[in-house]
């Protein structure tokens, strides 16, 4: 092999390695023109380090976590994607766990340290994150659903919404194309509009644009007013708004405390409005119109 060709091949391999967090597959090296003897030589002199069968770390033995995840996908062959709890880790909705990969049906790779699942994934359920093939956020949440307690799954859905990966409404709609997939029924039950609630921070992000559209100025948030921490406060208008997320309305006692809060604000000369999670999420026009009318009344009490 001539010098120029050798240098060109080296640049190609390094570009591929950098893209893949310094993990490469033997089939990829052969695909760009590297001879089997050249691979063997690089293994002997420590330029390549075995990670899995047919997968190497380039340059040094240690891989970053992203490199470990990429190496696992490469080890499982063409069509493999990171999935389940490993995908949830990559998306940032669950803490670090084991390494799980989904391969096309009909294939049975066995790799130490990797849990292999088999499924025929539709194109919309396959994507990349940090260049690593991975299941989509929706498919990932479905896949982890059977393995998580309800509160942990609810937290993962809220985190996906907070990171703008997928909101609960789009997630609910996506379940229609996954009928029969394990985990769908549990996730659909969780997302029932009558029971599912976003965290307070997620509700806050959804409520603020509605308030702006109603013509209200930027509110103070999470302020103590009359001895209570309130979600939104407009001191110039004398208006308090609460959005009922996870902190309220789970028990009759919590409902009673909410009434006391509202009555205390009213006695202090403030108007207290309370909107439910469902109203903020699904009835934006109603919430916006109500805020607009109340702001008009408070701005011009005569």
N, C-alpha and C positions, 0 to 999 in steps of 0.2 A: 504493500500500500504506500503510495507516495506521501511526501511530507504534507503537502497542501490538503490532500484528502484526509489524512490523519488528523490534522488540525481542525478541519471542518467537522469531522465526526465528533471530535472532543467537544467542540462548541455546541453541537446539537445535543449531545448527552448531558452537558451541564445545564443547558437551557431547560431540557426536560426534567432534570433533577430538581432545579430550583422551582419549577412550576408545581412539582409533586412533593414538595417538602422533603427532598433528597431521598425519596424512595423510588426505585424503578424496578420493572419486571424484566426478566430475561427475554421474554417475547418482544418487549419494546426495544431492547438493545439490538436484538437480531433484526427487528423491523427497520431500524435506521441504518443497518449495514454493518454492524459490528460482528466480526467472526467469532465463532464459539471459542477458538483458542485465545482470542483477545480478551474475552470475558474471563476465561480461566486464568490468564496472566494477571489481570487486574484483581482478581480474588487473591492470588498468591502474594501480590505485593501490597495488599491492603488498601487499594483504591475502591474496591467493592467489598461489602460485608454482608454475609447471609442474614436475612431477617426471617423469612419464611421460604419454603421450597419455591425456587424460581423468582424470589424477590430479594432485592439488595438495598442496603443503605449506601449512599454514595459519599465518599470522602472520609466519613468517620462512622464508627459503629453505632453511636447513640442517635436516635431520632427524637424529634419533638413529638408532642402528643398528636399534632396534626400529621406528622410523618408516620406515626404508628397506625393511625386510622387509615391513611392512604395505603400503607403497606398491606393492611388487612384486606382492603378492597382488591388490590392488585393480586393478592395471593389466591383469591377466589375466582379469578378468571374473567373472561369477557362477559359483560352484562351484569356484573355484580355491583351492588350499591350498599353503602353504609345504611343501617336501618335500626329500628327499635330504639333501645335506650342509648346506643352509641350515636344514632342520628339525633336523638333529643339532646344529647350532650353537645353535638356539633352545632345545632341550632340555638343552643343556649337556654333551653327551657327546662332542663333537668341537670342535676349534678353528674359528675363523671362516674361512669360505671364500667361494665365490661365492654367487650368488642363484639358487635353483632353485625352480620352482613346478610343481605338477601340476594339469592342467585335465581336465575330463571328455573322454572320447573323442569324436571328431567335431569338436572345436574346434581351430583352428590359429592362436592369437594369436602374433604376432611382436613382441617387445619388446626393444629394445637393452639389453644388460647382464643379461638374464634368460634362463636356460636353462629351456625349457618342456618338460615331460614330459606324456604323455597316458595316463590310466588311469581305469577305472571303479572308484572307491574305494567300498567298502562303508561303511555308516554307522559301524561300530565302528572304522574306520581313519581317521576324521576327527574332529578335536577342536579346541580352542583353547588357546593358551598366551599369556599376556599379551594376551589379546583377539585374537590373530592366528590365523586359520584355519591349521591345521597337521596333518600326518599324525600318527597315534598313535605312541607310542614303538616299539611292535612293528613297525609298517609302516615307520617311519623306519629302524630297524636293518636290515630286509630291503632297503630301497632303497639304502642306502649299502654294503651287503655287496659288490657286484661291484667297487666302486671302491677298496676298502681292502685293504692287505696283511693277512694273518691276524693279526699281532700288534696292528695298529691296530684291527682289528675286535674282537678280544678285549678290548682296552682300553675300547672304546666300550660293549660289553656289561657289563663290570665297572662302568663309570661309571654306566650306567643302573640297575644294581642298587644301587650306593652311594647314588644320589639317590632311591631308592625309586620309580622310574618303572615298572620291570618287572623281576622277578627271572628268572633263567635258566629255571626250570621253567615259569613262565607263558609266557615267550617261546617255549619249545619247543612248548607246547600250542597257542599261537596260530598256529604255522606250518601246522597242519593245514588251516586255512581259506584258505591262500594258495598252494595247490598250483599249480605252473606259473608263479608269479611269479618273475621274474629275481631271483636273490640268495637264494632260499629254500634251495636245495641246499647252498650254501656255508655259510650260517648254521646249517643243521641239522647239517652235519658238524662245525662248530666246537662246537656244543652237545652233541655226543655225550658221554654221561655218563662214558665211559671215558677221555676225553681232556681235557674242559674243566675248567679250574680257576679259581676265584675268586681275586682278589688276597688277600693276607694280611689287609688291613683288612676286606674283605668277609667273609672267613671268621670273623674275630674277632667281628664283629657278629652272625653267626649262631650262634656257639658260646656266647656269654655267656648268652643266655636258656636254653639247654639246661643249662648248669652251675647256673644259679639254680633251675631246675625240679628239679634233682637234690638241692637243699638245700645246695649249697656256698656259702660266703661269697664276696664279691667278690674276684677274684684280682688279683694284680699282673700287669701285662702288659708285654711287651717288656723284661724285666729280664735282666741278665747273671747267670747262675748257673753256677758251676764253669767260668767262662771262655767260656760260650756265651750268646748272646741267645736266650731262650726265649719262647714265645708266652704261656703262662699259668703262674703260680707261686703256690702256697699254702704259704708258709713254715711256718705252724703245723701243717699236715698233712704237710709234707715231700713235696708232690705237684707234679710238673711235667707239664704237658700241652702237646703240640705238635699243631698242625693243619697238615697237609701241603698247603700252597698252592703258589704259584708258586716259592717259594724252594727247594723240595726235590724230590727223586725224579724229576728229569728225565734223569739219567744214572746208570750204575752207580757212578761215583765219588761222586755226591751221596748215593746210597743208602748207600754204605759210611760216609760221614761221619755220616749220621744214626744208624747203629748205634753209632759211636764216641761220639756225644753221649749216647745212652741209656745206654751202658755206664759212661760217666764219672759220670753222675748216680747210677746204681745203686751204684757203688763209694763214692760220697760219702754213701750212706744215704738217698737220695731215690728215690721211686717215679716212674718216667717212663712216661707213657702217650702213645701216638701214635694219632691218628685221621686217617683219610684225608678228602679233600675230599668224596668220595661219601658217606661215613658221616655227616659233619656235615650235608650237604645233604639226603640222602634216607633216612637211617636214624636219625632223631633219637631215637626211643624206645630203640633199642639203646644209643646213646651216653649218654643220660640214665641208663638202668638201670646201665650199667657204672660211671659216675661215682658213682652213689648207693652201689653196693656197695663200691667202693674207698674212698669217704669213710668209710663205716661201719667198715671194717677198720682204716683209719688212725687213726680217732678212738678206737677201742677195740682196740688190738693184742692184748689178752689174749683 
